[in-house]
Amino acid sequence: MAGLGVFGADEEVGRDLAAVDWASTPLGPPGTWPQSLHTAVSILLSSRFAMWMAWGPELTFFCNAAYRRDTLGRKYPWALGRPASEVWAEVWTDAGPRIESVLTTGSATWDEALLLFLERSGYPEETYHTFSYSPLRDDDGVPVGMLCVVSEDTKRVIGERRLETLRDLGADPGVVRGEQEILASAGRQLERNRRDLPFTLTYLFEDGTARLAATTGIAREHPAAPAVLPPHDPDRVWPSTALGKGEAVLVDLDRAPFTGLPAGDWAEPPEQALVVPLLQQGSAPNGFLVAALNRYRPLDEGYRSFVELVAGHVAAEISSARSYQAQQRRAEELAELDRAKTAFFSNVSHEFRTPLTLIMGPVEELRGRLAGADQGVRDELDAIHRSGLRLGKLVNTLLDFSRIEAGRVRARYEPVDLSGVTAELASVFRSAVERAGLALTVDCPPLAEPVYADLGMWEKVVLNLLSNALKFTFEGSVSVAVQAVGDEAVVTVADTGIGIAADQLPRLFERFHRVENRRSRSNEGSGIGLALVRELVALHGGTITADSVEGRGTRFVIRLPFGYAHLPADSVVPASSATAVSATAGPYVQEALRWLPGRAGPDPGVVEPAAGTLVVADDNADMREYLTRLLSGAGYQVAAVADGQQALDAVRASAPDLVVSDVMMPNRDGLSLLGALRADPRTAAVPVLLLSARAGQEASIEGLQAGADDYLVKPFAAAELLARVRANVQLARLRNHHATQRETALAALSVRLSGAATLDEALAGALDELRGLWHAERVTAAVFTAGGEPAVTVSGPEVAGWGELATERRTALAALRDGPTLTAVPVEGSAAGITLEHPDGTLALWLDLGPGRPFTADDRLLLSLLAGHLAQGLARAQQIGQQRETAIALQRSILGPSLLPPGFAARYEPAARPLEVGGDWYDIVTLTDGRIGIVVGDCVGRGLAAAAVMGQLRSACRALLLQDPSPARTLMTMDHFAAGVPGAACTTVFCGVLDPATGHLTYASAGHPPGILAHADGTRHLLDGGRSLPLAVRPGRVRRQAEHVVPARATMLLYTDGLVERRRRPLTDGIDLAGRSVLDGADRGLDELATGLMAQLASGGGYHDDVAVLLYRHPGPLDVTFPADADQLAPVRGALRRWLDLCGVPAPTAQNVLVAVGEACANAIEHGHRDAPGGPIRLRAEAYVDRLHLTVTDSGRWKAPVPDAYRGRGLKLMRAMMRRVAIDAGTGGTVVDMDTRITG
């Protein structure tokens, strides 16, 4: 920056300032500038606050980086060094006078949030700035320039303006207004912000046509504000049909309809408008808002969001208004419906009375005539009579209620002894209450004055309350009390029943409201009893209240004023001689008695087992007895219960053939019973026939959708019920038969699939199962893949492949491939096919059933089911196979290397099969200096947990050896590592570094069994030096290491304790046995020795712990491959000589070997590659305890054979030098195999 001189305070802007041709400006070159200008420029450039300055007669322009970033825009770097009046020509009328004032007076100016139209982005832009102009003086103190410190307030000013608009739009969120009021209110708020919204148009959709609903800032007569936008008009002004996706559309206002648009608060009209759909989330647009845009502001994210928020507010308000209007209309419709319902109840109640009279009259006569008839006949007549009384009670209640609703009730209020009348009414219920096992307490002392009441109405009030008390009380008592409190008579009816939930009390007296799922003696009732009670009490000028504690009981309290001043004068009559208890009480008491237990149904007697067993559930005793008689007479064994819970218990105790249940019952209704049966696997298959008084298609659909097998509407004919029951029982038995068949087949197929180890085995087993199930002659499966011939699998007479199948069979299978999956296709001639997915493509399955065996609809259903199960099973089989392969690959990846250096062999046997890993490991690490790291370790435990620990320790040990090939230091570092790995403590490790060229071994042992050295002379040596504690037992302790030279042709065994452990025998016995086994196999190859060692040391039951074995024989085999070139003979002989020295071969024997091998190699070069010079030749040599084995292999062809296979001096020489020589000459080359004894 030193090269920038006066501009060095800011490298970037300073570089651009330095590039200005200052000599062409009034200021001249920077070197001629006064010190005061230098100082001003330095202050300007070093400030991080936005500044610009002007200096000299033309007020030459300077600025800093902050001003360039925040304000100057596209005018940079053009503006540098130019007159300020040219730079800010568009606002010079504002800036010029202020600068002139500063230069003239020497005083600073101040402006806050001043509106300036800057052309910094290529167009006049509405901006706001707070700034101060301060004088800049020359070296003589004369003002010759100006410094402007500025802060741009554009975002703040515009943001506050828009926020105020949004706030005003939502000023009255709680006010409910009509649609036009909302649009007018929104328009008033939008008119106040004509800078951001010069004009707006609001269109609402009506039958697909957009109609203008509101405007701001523009006249409705303007061409840009058409009243209607037809949906299919290609010349429509606004894109009303392009808003279906809920996204805004930007419109350029450059067409004819947009001529003469209003400008809002600006001098020029807008150039663009944003059309935003008016929508609520999840619904289609109600319309759209056209918002003209401020031409002096860019349509950035903030501007777009503002317009969308305005549209969203308008949309929400319109939706609220429409929702409110819809609710108002709904309320009016409900009120009208309520009035119509009341009128209907009144009319239908009258209509019921005539047929009811014609029923009850003849029944009364028949009961008298047939008093001596059969008991069954009398019981049925009594049931009809009771049902008629109950129906009459319901009709009377409906009629009373409708009269009250219509205001047509005619009451007769007479002075009555309220205590006596109430006590007499309570006594009517005494027998029913006591038969239920409850106590009835009546405390009604005489009152000092009468109460004016309508005896008929009061009778209904008391009977309704007593009936409810008995219905919902199962133990304890019911009490009735009357007393005078002040100028009122207070009547209390209380019980110790189940009580009412607190959240249900406020709705207790509502018409048609019933508390659901309450325990009761019956679920019968219309839901208007207590509502009628409240209305009747109100007609007496009284009040009724209820309080209750759930589980403890309920109390109703009625308050009636004494006297008659509160009653209509024309309804007050003198006392009559009517009795307190009228015929109205009979139906109440008869109904209550039918709720109680004690009336056993008729004995069905012995039924035929084939007819079936039924559970019948109905809370109405008469209906329950009727159903029991009817079904028992048809031969069914019937268990009748009174509610849904009893039915559920009965079904769970012994599953019937069918459940016949009423829908409306106490404790648990029919639908709840159905849900409980279907949710329990033990009862899910039990068929259910629902009986209901709810007629109509919707009620039937509701029952069937809930899981019912059939639905019968009351009233029903006996023959219809018996037919439905018979059909459902037979269908259920048939379903059970097929279900058993399907389950058996599925279970057998599942066993086959789960037992398969491979995908092919799974398919073959499944075909065998299908063949056996259908007793088919043959089952054929063809798997069609992307290319190639389909793979064929057959159960039955074998075929070699796709080509061996009959032409018509191949054609049929190919046709199945292109058909729908899992759809059984029967074929004429006792065959069927089906297609299913196979992991490798599409599987076409064909069953040949044989002559005379048709493929039925049940067969098709079963085949489709089994094919779907087979497809899933094949997918699982492939997935399991892939997982198994992946698991094996992962397991093997954490073991030691599979490719070992020359001279090594290894074996691994995990104890936890089928896993391939455990807690033991071996590793061989090739170090950078040619030495080899050797590790054998044993973690505590077995299985995957031990293998996970082992994998971490093996990786760590390998890395440490590569970094520092010191066994002792490696184990010391492993101490600290193992201490941090859960489960790694007490791991034993043998760690060594071997030089294969010399046999020098350095090793250390962390509590591991000693290695074994078997020498060529038949002696053994234990590698028991450098021993210390297992890993992580005492981290930080210095470990020792030992050294040993592996002699020539010696075999070293490293192992884990699983190899040598024997139950109830010391470890040393196993080590001794292992040593003898190595000595015994010293004359065998290492791989053969390793296999024999594992077999010999395994106990009768195999190994009980993980076993890792590592064998090394020094030196390792020599393996040299070289080109067929005579120049290669000397290097090869040199390599062989050095290897023989390592093997400790005596000189005479070594010389013989060198001659024989040299002759074999020369022959290979001369004869084996005569036609292809330079071909490869391989020499391999391996040392055993007392012999050497060598092979020379070439890939060419020797001279043509002659009658004497061993003719030639070279061959004689080789035989003279070696104990055995064999030559195997083939088309692929020749192998010379030789061995000799090591003597001396």
C-alpha angles and dihedrals in degrees: 000000000000088000091063093066112190090009095055096107091082118029099199101043090032090059090054092046091050089053092060116105094239092173089070091055127078088252095064125205115341090244089068096049119115120251091250091061091047089053094047093050091048092051091047095051096043094053120096092202116092110266141157131183140196124208137183136010094316093039092241111215126244129166141173132234095267092054091047090052099043105033120004098066117164093001091077126131093003091071096059112109094005126119111274090230088061095045094051099026092140093061100028091111086067100033100038099063092045092052091046089053091052093050092046101043101025088226126124125243129219130203127174124206092341115183111238127172102219122188095207095124101043097274137057105280128198105237136164125211138182109205147150128215111212126185121253114207130205126230089283094052095252117139106248101153148016135238118208120200107191141180119191114227099179097116093045097048095045092041092053091048093052093042090054089053092051091046092051091049090058097039096116106036094155097052114102110215139167123258096260092046090053093050092047092049092048090048092055091054095046091049088065092063105051091147094069094027110032088178138348136200124200117202125184125200119241117178090335094310120110113226125191108249105168142359138193127196095002134078118247089231093061115113089236090061106058114177094227133030109196111213096234100039107122090199097052113142098227127039096245096158095050093071099076093108091056094245127130121248124215114219126196110222097218102110131098098265089058096060114123096015116175115258100213110212092341134088095236129049121249120273099204140030131199116222109205124186117237103228143145120219112280097013139090118262117278089206138303143269122228109207117188109218130229105256090209095060129063118242094245128159093275094051092046092048090050092054091045091050090052090050091045092053092049090047092050093049092049091049091049091050092049091046090050091049090049090051090050091051090046091051091051091047091049091050090051090046090051091052091048090048092052091050090048093051090050093050097042092048089057090046090052093055097069098053090038090055090049089052100044096044097056091041091056090051092048091050089056096044095046098043089123096042128112114304091238090057092048090049092053092049090049089051090051091048093049092048090050091052090049092049090049091051091051092047091050091049092050091047093049091049095047090049091053092047091049092045092239098118115129111204127186110206113197131168108268137176094247093190094052095043092048093047091050091050090049092052090060088067096046097096092048093046094048092044087057089057094252133124121240115210118191118187108173112144116182117276123231093237136019127261119226108234143151102246094210093051094045090050090057091048095054096039092050092051094046091047091053092047092054093043095057101033120087102167137013122031150307118225135193121193136174126191141153117250113181110306093342137081111227119205118190126192111184137170139183093229134127095297129214128277114252093240091055098052096081090057097041095108097041117121115260093000114138127181104238127224095013120150109248142149090251138006092216119119142100100235094240101089097095092037088056090047091054092048092048092048090048090053086060091054091251139117134230125204134178133207125182144172114209110246094012106066147264135268127201117198121195121192118197122178119233119242128028105260089108093054130082106272093223091057098054113099135174121268115285133205095243118135121245093235116057133177087276091079094062098075092047093054095041090052092049092050091054090058091063127090124240104083108102119203121243117286107257090206123207112338131193110263091226092063093069140231123274137191112211118196123187130137093211107089094206092051091044092052092045093052091046093052093046097047096039089053089055090058101262124134104234130199107192121201134177104228145014096265092055089048091052091050091049093050092048091050094051123358110232128206091247141004116217107194139172114231099223111057137135126256092016122012125215096266091048089049089050092050092050092049093050093046093055113076089211093060103023093105096049108114118234129204112197122209117201142164089217105103127193139071095276093058091049092048091050091053095046093045089052088061105268117149093213140003126209123188122218129270097049136163119252091236091053092051092048091049092050092048093048093048094048093047092050093045091049092052090049091049090049090052093050092042090054090049092048094046092050092050093045092049092050092047091048091053090052094048096044092050094053118105096196139030092250092049090051092052094046092049092048091052091051090051093050091048092052093046094055096028085234124179092226139354116203128192123190120189112207114203133180093275141004134036118323116260111241127208120182136191107199130021104017126243124192096229147303093312092056094058118100114265094243090051092051089049092050093048092048090051090051090054091066095043131091117289124250093012113125113223115201116209126204109256102051100292138113139186138198137183126222139166119272124192089242098043135294123345120209113197124199128190121197104197097180131239120322096017111110121202104236132202089257089052090053092050092048093046091051090050094048092045091055090049090047092052090053091045093051090049089050091047091054092045092049090048092050091046090049092050091046092048092049091049091049092047093050091047091065094050124085121285116293093211107064129194118256113289097030134105129174141188131192128193119178117206096214104069137222084034115092095208138055139160097297125083146170129204138184117200122192106216126211094251094055096261121123127233114218122197132175118174142174124203122200112264133011141249129045096326092056091042091056090054091044093053091055094047094046092051092047094048092048091050092048093051091051090051098043117008094208115119094204095048091044091056092046090055090044088057091065093041093050091049089065097046114082110238095014098103117110093022111154120221137182108201122183142163116215129194103210091196095059105016090238110156126192114187147164130194128212098202092308126144112265122265119245126230116198109196126212090244091062098259127123134218130191119221093221100142127107092036124164142146125308119268122295094006092112109003114200096032115131113250126211128222133202136210134219137166114230105224123228115286092005119140120222121205122197118179147154123253093257088077096058105028115115126180114255091359129102119257091240090067090059092046091051091050091050091051093051091048092054091050091048091053097042091110092057131080116271095249091050090045092050093051093047092047092054091048095045097049097044113105123227094276095041126246117333095196136039113282128203120180128185122184128189129181119195121258106021121231118287112238118179128169118189138163121266094261126129089223088067095062096082095051091046093051089049092053091047092049092053092048092050089052089054089051091055092237112169115250097250092051091044091052092052091050092049092052095046094046091045090054092048092049092047091051090050091053095044102039108015096057104029092124097036111036117199097032118149124276122189128205119192125179129180129184125216129181096281107002146047127225120200135176132189114196130185131180099219134083124263125218116298111280119262129205091263103062092193099046116137139070094249094060092048090051093051091050091050092054100041134053093230133013125181128176122203110189116187141157091268096051143289130288121201108198118193139166136176140183121256106232135171 
